[in-house]
Every structure is written in C-alpha cells, then in structure tokens.
Amino acid sequence: MISPDQVETMIKANLQDAEVQVQDLTGGGDHYQVLVVSSAFEGRSLVQQHQLVYGAVQEAMSSEAIHALALKTYTPADWAAAQSA
C-alpha cells in the first residue's frame, strides 16, 4: 500500500514545478486518480505527458504498490483555461 502523499512526492521528484492532486479511488491505497499541472508538459502530446508521470511512479507500479492510475495532465496555461471555463 502506498499513500497519496507518497504518490505526490514521487511525481514532484521528477517534475519539480508540478502541482499535484492525488485521490485514492478505492480506499485500498492502490487505485489513484491524479491531476498534474506542470510546465514540463509544454509542447508535448497527451501521451508524452502521461509517460512523464508514469516514469515518475514506475517503480511503485512495477511492484504493484500502485495497481491503477487515472491521469489528468495540464500545462499551466491549459489548467488556467480549464478553471475559467
């Protein structure tokens, strides 16, 4: 089992400027919904953005500490636009 705070820490270790929100979907500590806002996503496709996040949590996923990860990724500009919509 891994805590939401640990997931956030792993992501921020690879994406230092990231704003991260982690929600445990089942209460079991292995299915998460994660929202990440980072300038590292600028100019990258959605698949590439997700690959950056998956790379940050790869060890936890390969050990099955994290079984499922639902991602929402945004650049800062896209996040600002989504918030004002």
Buried (B, 14 or more C-beta within 10 A) or exposed (E): EBEBEBBBEBBBEBBEEBBBEBEBEEEEBBBBBBBBBBEBBEEBEEEEBBEBBBBBBEEBBEEEBBEEBEBBBBBBEEBEEEEEE
